[in-house]
């Protein structure tokens, strides 16, 4: 059993998994804030959908107005979580664009059935614990922890 607050990291695809006591998190890096948002959305989708194959049959779009990038990240991921849980929409691709403080998120994916979920991680919430979205040298990095 892990000690309270301990975590380990492993690298998968374009993100690192942060295994945190009673939680799981991701760390993504990219050359722009748009890229980091896209990678975070796809990492969350990957965790929630497990081994499910996700086609790009449908599209969804939403916009969030937010001054702070870290708060915008949480709100974007909360919307993706909502779409997955309540509309049964699994994301396979994401495009993020930012105009002033408007974050426009375009998603591609498909509707799924619960029986398709295998090896999926049930995400209960996007948290503010250890939340970080920042520019590091010439790149961006984001860390987000999810309640499971």
mmCIF file of the C-alpha atoms, coordinates in Angstrom:
data_MODEL
# 
_entry.id   MODEL 
# 
loop_
_atom_site.group_PDB 
_atom_site.id 
_atom_site.type_symbol 
_atom_site.label_atom_id 
_atom_site.label_alt_id 
_atom_site.label_comp_id 
_atom_site.label_asym_id 
_atom_site.label_entity_id 
_atom_site.label_seq_id 
_atom_site.pdbx_PDB_ins_code 
_atom_site.Cartn_x 
_atom_site.Cartn_y 
_atom_site.Cartn_z 
_atom_site.occupancy 
_atom_site.B_iso_or_equiv 
_atom_site.pdbx_formal_charge 
_atom_site.auth_seq_id 
_atom_site.auth_comp_id 
_atom_site.auth_asym_id 
_atom_site.auth_atom_id 
_atom_site.pdbx_PDB_model_num 
ATOM 1   C CA . UNK A 1 1   ? 0.000   0.000  0.000   1.00 0.00 ? 1   UNK A CA 1 
ATOM 2   C CA . UNK A 1 2   ? 1.265   3.451  -0.882  1.00 0.00 ? 2   UNK A CA 1 
ATOM 3   C CA . UNK A 1 3   ? 1.903   6.078  1.722   1.00 0.00 ? 3   UNK A CA 1 
ATOM 4   C CA . UNK A 1 4   ? -0.548  8.977  1.854   1.00 0.00 ? 4   UNK A CA 1 
ATOM 5   C CA . UNK A 1 5   ? 0.353   11.509 -0.831  1.00 0.00 ? 5   UNK A CA 1 
ATOM 6   C CA . UNK A 1 6   ? 2.932   9.348  -2.594  1.00 0.00 ? 6   UNK A CA 1 
ATOM 7   C CA . UNK A 1 7   ? 2.914   8.959  -6.327  1.00 0.00 ? 7   UNK A CA 1 
ATOM 8   C CA . UNK A 1 8   ? 4.773   7.276  -9.134  1.00 0.00 ? 8   UNK A CA 1 
ATOM 9   C CA . UNK A 1 9   ? 4.904   8.129  -12.809 1.00 0.00 ? 9   UNK A CA 1 
ATOM 10  C CA . UNK A 1 10  ? 4.939   6.032  -15.938 1.00 0.00 ? 10  UNK A CA 1 
ATOM 11  C CA . UNK A 1 11  ? 5.035   7.234  -19.534 1.00 0.00 ? 11  UNK A CA 1 
ATOM 12  C CA . UNK A 1 12  ? 2.331   6.180  -21.980 1.00 0.00 ? 12  UNK A CA 1 
ATOM 13  C CA . UNK A 1 13  ? 1.713   7.700  -25.426 1.00 0.00 ? 13  UNK A CA 1 
ATOM 14  C CA . UNK A 1 14  ? 1.891   11.514 -25.193 1.00 0.00 ? 14  UNK A CA 1 
ATOM 15  C CA . UNK A 1 15  ? 1.367   11.732 -21.448 1.00 0.00 ? 15  UNK A CA 1 
ATOM 16  C CA . UNK A 1 16  ? 2.742   10.547 -18.139 1.00 0.00 ? 16  UNK A CA 1 
ATOM 17  C CA . UNK A 1 17  ? 0.473   8.734  -15.705 1.00 0.00 ? 17  UNK A CA 1 
ATOM 18  C CA . UNK A 1 18  ? 0.751   9.992  -12.136 1.00 0.00 ? 18  UNK A CA 1 
ATOM 19  C CA . UNK A 1 19  ? -0.475  7.267  -9.794  1.00 0.00 ? 19  UNK A CA 1 
ATOM 20  C CA . UNK A 1 20  ? -1.537  9.115  -6.666  1.00 0.00 ? 20  UNK A CA 1 
ATOM 21  C CA . UNK A 1 21  ? -3.157  7.711  -3.504  1.00 0.00 ? 21  UNK A CA 1 
ATOM 22  C CA . UNK A 1 22  ? -6.898  7.255  -4.284  1.00 0.00 ? 22  UNK A CA 1 
ATOM 23  C CA . UNK A 1 23  ? -6.401  9.321  -7.447  1.00 0.00 ? 23  UNK A CA 1 
ATOM 24  C CA . UNK A 1 24  ? -4.736  9.198  -10.832 1.00 0.00 ? 24  UNK A CA 1 
ATOM 25  C CA . UNK A 1 25  ? -3.221  12.039 -12.777 1.00 0.00 ? 25  UNK A CA 1 
ATOM 26  C CA . UNK A 1 26  ? -1.565  13.036 -15.997 1.00 0.00 ? 26  UNK A CA 1 
ATOM 27  C CA . UNK A 1 27  ? 1.331   15.229 -17.017 1.00 0.00 ? 27  UNK A CA 1 
ATOM 28  C CA . UNK A 1 28  ? 1.474   16.471 -20.589 1.00 0.00 ? 28  UNK A CA 1 
ATOM 29  C CA . UNK A 1 29  ? 3.984   18.635 -22.421 1.00 0.00 ? 29  UNK A CA 1 
ATOM 30  C CA . UNK A 1 30  ? 3.770   20.505 -25.697 1.00 0.00 ? 30  UNK A CA 1 
ATOM 31  C CA . UNK A 1 31  ? 5.113   23.417 -27.675 1.00 0.00 ? 31  UNK A CA 1 
ATOM 32  C CA . UNK A 1 32  ? 1.925   25.462 -27.154 1.00 0.00 ? 32  UNK A CA 1 
ATOM 33  C CA . UNK A 1 33  ? -0.960  25.770 -24.709 1.00 0.00 ? 33  UNK A CA 1 
ATOM 34  C CA . UNK A 1 34  ? -3.265  24.457 -27.469 1.00 0.00 ? 34  UNK A CA 1 
ATOM 35  C CA . UNK A 1 35  ? -1.122  21.329 -27.790 1.00 0.00 ? 35  UNK A CA 1 
ATOM 36  C CA . UNK A 1 36  ? -1.120  20.728 -24.031 1.00 0.00 ? 36  UNK A CA 1 
ATOM 37  C CA . UNK A 1 37  ? -4.924  21.069 -23.887 1.00 0.00 ? 37  UNK A CA 1 
ATOM 38  C CA . UNK A 1 38  ? -5.312  18.594 -26.756 1.00 0.00 ? 38  UNK A CA 1 
ATOM 39  C CA . UNK A 1 39  ? -2.976  16.089 -25.105 1.00 0.00 ? 39  UNK A CA 1 
ATOM 40  C CA . UNK A 1 40  ? -4.755  16.418 -21.749 1.00 0.00 ? 40  UNK A CA 1 
ATOM 41  C CA . UNK A 1 41  ? -8.171  15.846 -23.358 1.00 0.00 ? 41  UNK A CA 1 
ATOM 42  C CA . UNK A 1 42  ? -6.889  12.772 -25.215 1.00 0.00 ? 42  UNK A CA 1 
ATOM 43  C CA . UNK A 1 43  ? -5.169  11.433 -22.083 1.00 0.00 ? 43  UNK A CA 1 
ATOM 44  C CA . UNK A 1 44  ? -8.402  11.761 -20.087 1.00 0.00 ? 44  UNK A CA 1 
ATOM 45  C CA . UNK A 1 45  ? -10.328 10.045 -22.882 1.00 0.00 ? 45  UNK A CA 1 
ATOM 46  C CA . UNK A 1 46  ? -7.722  7.281  -23.022 1.00 0.00 ? 46  UNK A CA 1 
ATOM 47  C CA . UNK A 1 47  ? -8.024  6.639  -19.279 1.00 0.00 ? 47  UNK A CA 1 
ATOM 48  C CA . UNK A 1 48  ? -11.833 6.604  -19.341 1.00 0.00 ? 48  UNK A CA 1 
ATOM 49  C CA . UNK A 1 49  ? -12.250 4.493  -22.475 1.00 0.00 ? 49  UNK A CA 1 
ATOM 50  C CA . UNK A 1 50  ? -9.606  1.849  -21.747 1.00 0.00 ? 50  UNK A CA 1 
ATOM 51  C CA . UNK A 1 51  ? -9.047  -0.445 -24.719 1.00 0.00 ? 51  UNK A CA 1 
ATOM 52  C CA . UNK A 1 52  ? -12.145 0.706  -26.639 1.00 0.00 ? 52  UNK A CA 1 
ATOM 53  C CA . UNK A 1 53  ? -11.600 1.592  -30.291 1.00 0.00 ? 53  UNK A CA 1 
ATOM 54  C CA . UNK A 1 54  ? -12.928 5.098  -30.907 1.00 0.00 ? 54  UNK A CA 1 
ATOM 55  C CA . UNK A 1 55  ? -13.843 6.149  -34.426 1.00 0.00 ? 55  UNK A CA 1 
ATOM 56  C CA . UNK A 1 56  ? -14.357 9.753  -35.478 1.00 0.00 ? 56  UNK A CA 1 
ATOM 57  C CA . UNK A 1 57  ? -18.029 9.484  -36.456 1.00 0.00 ? 57  UNK A CA 1 
ATOM 58  C CA . UNK A 1 58  ? -19.355 12.518 -34.588 1.00 0.00 ? 58  UNK A CA 1 
ATOM 59  C CA . UNK A 1 59  ? -18.221 15.997 -33.690 1.00 0.00 ? 59  UNK A CA 1 
ATOM 60  C CA . UNK A 1 60  ? -18.913 18.189 -30.675 1.00 0.00 ? 60  UNK A CA 1 
ATOM 61  C CA . UNK A 1 61  ? -17.754 21.702 -29.934 1.00 0.00 ? 61  UNK A CA 1 
ATOM 62  C CA . UNK A 1 62  ? -17.836 23.907 -26.864 1.00 0.00 ? 62  UNK A CA 1 
ATOM 63  C CA . UNK A 1 63  ? -16.378 27.212 -25.756 1.00 0.00 ? 63  UNK A CA 1 
ATOM 64  C CA . UNK A 1 64  ? -15.134 28.312 -22.357 1.00 0.00 ? 64  UNK A CA 1 
ATOM 65  C CA . UNK A 1 65  ? -14.187 31.835 -21.354 1.00 0.00 ? 65  UNK A CA 1 
ATOM 66  C CA . UNK A 1 66  ? -11.532 31.878 -18.656 1.00 0.00 ? 66  UNK A CA 1 
ATOM 67  C CA . UNK A 1 67  ? -8.692  34.217 -17.701 1.00 0.00 ? 67  UNK A CA 1 
ATOM 68  C CA . UNK A 1 68  ? -6.399  31.623 -16.120 1.00 0.00 ? 68  UNK A CA 1 
ATOM 69  C CA . UNK A 1 69  ? -5.038  28.669 -18.172 1.00 0.00 ? 69  UNK A CA 1 
ATOM 70  C CA . UNK A 1 70  ? -5.078  26.255 -15.215 1.00 0.00 ? 70  UNK A CA 1 
ATOM 71  C CA . UNK A 1 71  ? -8.744  26.968 -14.426 1.00 0.00 ? 71  UNK A CA 1 
ATOM 72  C CA . UNK A 1 72  ? -9.558  26.711 -18.149 1.00 0.00 ? 72  UNK A CA 1 
ATOM 73  C CA . UNK A 1 73  ? -7.884  23.281 -18.223 1.00 0.00 ? 73  UNK A CA 1 
ATOM 74  C CA . UNK A 1 74  ? -10.063 22.018 -15.363 1.00 0.00 ? 74  UNK A CA 1 
ATOM 75  C CA . UNK A 1 75  ? -13.236 23.382 -16.948 1.00 0.00 ? 75  UNK A CA 1 
ATOM 76  C CA . UNK A 1 76  ? -12.378 21.836 -20.333 1.00 0.00 ? 76  UNK A CA 1 
ATOM 77  C CA . UNK A 1 77  ? -11.633 18.444 -18.795 1.00 0.00 ? 77  UNK A CA 1 
ATOM 78  C CA . UNK A 1 78  ? -14.818 18.646 -16.700 1.00 0.00 ? 78  UNK A CA 1 
ATOM 79  C CA . UNK A 1 79  ? -16.796 19.148 -19.907 1.00 0.00 ? 79  UNK A CA 1 
ATOM 80  C CA . UNK A 1 80  ? -15.084 16.158 -21.553 1.00 0.00 ? 80  UNK A CA 1 
ATOM 81  C CA . UNK A 1 81  ? -15.855 14.076 -18.452 1.00 0.00 ? 81  UNK A CA 1 
ATOM 82  C CA . UNK A 1 82  ? -19.501 15.229 -18.576 1.00 0.00 ? 82  UNK A CA 1 
ATOM 83  C CA . UNK A 1 83  ? -19.801 14.303 -22.271 1.00 0.00 ? 83  UNK A CA 1 
ATOM 84  C CA . UNK A 1 84  ? -18.319 10.872 -21.552 1.00 0.00 ? 84  UNK A CA 1 
ATOM 85  C CA . UNK A 1 85  ? -20.491 10.116 -18.525 1.00 0.00 ? 85  UNK A CA 1 
ATOM 86  C CA . UNK A 1 86  ? -23.812 11.696 -19.466 1.00 0.00 ? 86  UNK A CA 1 
ATOM 87  C CA . UNK A 1 87  ? -23.872 11.685 -23.267 1.00 0.00 ? 87  UNK A CA 1 
ATOM 88  C CA . UNK A 1 88  ? -21.754 8.522  -23.672 1.00 0.00 ? 88  UNK A CA 1 
ATOM 89  C CA . UNK A 1 89  ? -19.427 10.403 -26.047 1.00 0.00 ? 89  UNK A CA 1 
ATOM 90  C CA . UNK A 1 90  ? -15.868 9.069  -26.248 1.00 0.00 ? 90  UNK A CA 1 
ATOM 91  C CA . UNK A 1 91  ? -13.228 11.404 -27.704 1.00 0.00 ? 91  UNK A CA 1 
ATOM 92  C CA . UNK A 1 92  ? -10.710 10.256 -30.314 1.00 0.00 ? 92  UNK A CA 1 
ATOM 93  C CA . UNK A 1 93  ? -9.378  13.628 -31.469 1.00 0.00 ? 93  UNK A CA 1 
ATOM 94  C CA . UNK A 1 94  ? -9.330  17.187 -30.202 1.00 0.00 ? 94  UNK A CA 1 
ATOM 95  C CA . UNK A 1 95  ? -8.524  20.599 -31.595 1.00 0.00 ? 95  UNK A CA 1 
ATOM 96  C CA . UNK A 1 96  ? -8.066  23.492 -29.191 1.00 0.00 ? 96  UNK A CA 1 
ATOM 97  C CA . UNK A 1 97  ? -7.879  27.107 -30.232 1.00 0.00 ? 97  UNK A CA 1 
ATOM 98  C CA . UNK A 1 98  ? -7.574  30.162 -28.037 1.00 0.00 ? 98  UNK A CA 1 
ATOM 99  C CA . UNK A 1 99  ? -8.801  33.639 -28.927 1.00 0.00 ? 99  UNK A CA 1 
ATOM 100 C CA . UNK A 1 100 ? -8.098  36.114 -26.135 1.00 0.00 ? 100 UNK A CA 1 
ATOM 101 C CA . UNK A 1 101 ? -9.521  34.194 -23.164 1.00 0.00 ? 101 UNK A CA 1 
ATOM 102 C CA . UNK A 1 102 ? -11.985 32.124 -25.196 1.00 0.00 ? 102 UNK A CA 1 
ATOM 103 C CA . UNK A 1 103 ? -11.043 28.447 -25.435 1.00 0.00 ? 103 UNK A CA 1 
ATOM 104 C CA . UNK A 1 104 ? -12.762 26.773 -28.389 1.00 0.00 ? 104 UNK A CA 1 
ATOM 105 C CA . UNK A 1 105 ? -12.656 22.991 -28.154 1.00 0.00 ? 105 UNK A CA 1 
ATOM 106 C CA . UNK A 1 106 ? -13.569 20.819 -31.149 1.00 0.00 ? 106 UNK A CA 1 
ATOM 107 C CA . UNK A 1 107 ? -13.914 17.110 -30.428 1.00 0.00 ? 107 UNK A CA 1 
ATOM 108 C CA . UNK A 1 108 ? -14.219 14.099 -32.695 1.00 0.00 ? 108 UNK A CA 1 
ATOM 109 C CA . UNK A 1 109 ? -15.357 10.748 -31.429 1.00 0.00 ? 109 UNK A CA 1 
ATOM 110 C CA . UNK A 1 110 ? -18.384 8.526  -31.136 1.00 0.00 ? 110 UNK A CA 1 
ATOM 111 C CA . UNK A 1 111 ? -21.160 7.369  -28.855 1.00 0.00 ? 111 UNK A CA 1 
ATOM 112 C CA . UNK A 1 112 ? -20.427 4.169  -26.956 1.00 0.00 ? 112 UNK A CA 1 
ATOM 113 C CA . UNK A 1 113 ? -22.227 1.469  -24.975 1.00 0.00 ? 113 UNK A CA 1 
ATOM 114 C CA . UNK A 1 114 ? -21.230 0.639  -21.405 1.00 0.00 ? 114 UNK A CA 1 
ATOM 115 C CA . UNK A 1 115 ? -20.442 -2.971 -22.338 1.00 0.00 ? 115 UNK A CA 1 
ATOM 116 C CA . UNK A 1 116 ? -17.616 -1.699 -24.583 1.00 0.00 ? 116 UNK A CA 1 
ATOM 117 C CA . UNK A 1 117 ? -15.601 -0.389 -21.643 1.00 0.00 ? 117 UNK A CA 1 
ATOM 118 C CA . UNK A 1 118 ? -12.780 -2.773 -20.758 1.00 0.00 ? 118 UNK A CA 1 
ATOM 119 C CA . UNK A 1 119 ? -9.770  -1.878 -18.628 1.00 0.00 ? 119 UNK A CA 1 
ATOM 120 C CA . UNK A 1 120 ? -11.210 1.611  -18.259 1.00 0.00 ? 120 UNK A CA 1 
ATOM 121 C CA . UNK A 1 121 ? -10.574 3.905  -15.303 1.00 0.00 ? 121 UNK A CA 1 
ATOM 122 C CA . UNK A 1 122 ? -13.670 5.402  -13.737 1.00 0.00 ? 122 UNK A CA 1 
ATOM 123 C CA . UNK A 1 123 ? -12.967 9.100  -13.281 1.00 0.00 ? 123 UNK A CA 1 
ATOM 124 C CA . UNK A 1 124 ? -15.227 10.767 -10.725 1.00 0.00 ? 124 UNK A CA 1 
ATOM 125 C CA . UNK A 1 125 ? -13.925 14.330 -10.956 1.00 0.00 ? 125 UNK A CA 1 
ATOM 126 C CA . UNK A 1 126 ? -11.191 16.644 -12.185 1.00 0.00 ? 126 UNK A CA 1 
ATOM 127 C CA . UNK A 1 127 ? -9.442  18.105 -9.130  1.00 0.00 ? 127 UNK A CA 1 
ATOM 128 C CA . UNK A 1 128 ? -7.394  21.188 -8.320  1.00 0.00 ? 128 UNK A CA 1 
ATOM 129 C CA . UNK A 1 129 ? -4.908  19.121 -6.292  1.00 0.00 ? 129 UNK A CA 1 
ATOM 130 C CA . UNK A 1 130 ? -1.385  19.559 -7.720  1.00 0.00 ? 130 UNK A CA 1 
ATOM 131 C CA . UNK A 1 131 ? -2.955  21.443 -10.678 1.00 0.00 ? 131 UNK A CA 1 
ATOM 132 C CA . UNK A 1 132 ? -0.362  23.188 -12.792 1.00 0.00 ? 132 UNK A CA 1 
ATOM 133 C CA . UNK A 1 133 ? -0.482  24.673 -16.283 1.00 0.00 ? 133 UNK A CA 1 
ATOM 134 C CA . UNK A 1 134 ? 2.629   26.675 -17.009 1.00 0.00 ? 134 UNK A CA 1 
ATOM 135 C CA . UNK A 1 135 ? 5.185   27.685 -19.557 1.00 0.00 ? 135 UNK A CA 1 
ATOM 136 C CA . UNK A 1 136 ? 8.558   26.026 -18.981 1.00 0.00 ? 136 UNK A CA 1 
ATOM 137 C CA . UNK A 1 137 ? 11.283  27.631 -21.089 1.00 0.00 ? 137 UNK A CA 1 
ATOM 138 C CA . UNK A 1 138 ? 9.792   27.591 -24.617 1.00 0.00 ? 138 UNK A CA 1 
ATOM 139 C CA . UNK A 1 139 ? 7.273   24.795 -23.951 1.00 0.00 ? 139 UNK A CA 1 
ATOM 140 C CA . UNK A 1 140 ? 4.102   24.244 -21.933 1.00 0.00 ? 140 UNK A CA 1 
ATOM 141 C CA . UNK A 1 141 ? 3.452   21.641 -19.259 1.00 0.00 ? 141 UNK A CA 1 
ATOM 142 C CA . UNK A 1 142 ? 0.269   20.645 -17.443 1.00 0.00 ? 142 UNK A CA 1 
ATOM 143 C CA . UNK A 1 143 ? -0.330  18.398 -14.445 1.00 0.00 ? 143 UNK A CA 1 
ATOM 144 C CA . UNK A 1 144 ? -3.886  17.361 -13.559 1.00 0.00 ? 144 UNK A CA 1 
ATOM 145 C CA . UNK A 1 145 ? -5.098  14.926 -10.897 1.00 0.00 ? 145 UNK A CA 1 
ATOM 146 C CA . UNK A 1 146 ? -8.409  13.048 -11.233 1.00 0.00 ? 146 UNK A CA 1 
ATOM 147 C CA . UNK A 1 147 ? -10.493 11.612 -8.418  1.00 0.00 ? 147 UNK A CA 1 
ATOM 148 C CA . UNK A 1 148 ? -11.189 7.900  -9.049  1.00 0.00 ? 148 UNK A CA 1 
# 
